[in-house]
């Protein structure tokens, strides 16, 4: 069985309590841990605000995250919002 994992990116309020200056490194380290544990893929969300309640806390954009994460693992986006990113520029 092949298994993937999500990196924290703020959408689920999973970076709360981490100083903003440490959040990017937390995300990158999570991706490295996923790679080191031999997962098959890394997943991110395409959302711009937190849930279940929108807040002013950071939510990191999915395409930027994917470009910074592992070059070895497959990378996927869950829930691609075509209202934000036009379908013609997506790598389909």
Secondary structure, DSSP 8 states (H G I E B T S, - for coil): ---EEE---STTSTTTTS-HHHHHHHHHHHHHHHHHTT-SEEEEE--SS-SSS--SS----HHHHHHHS-SSSEEEEES--TTTS-GGGS--
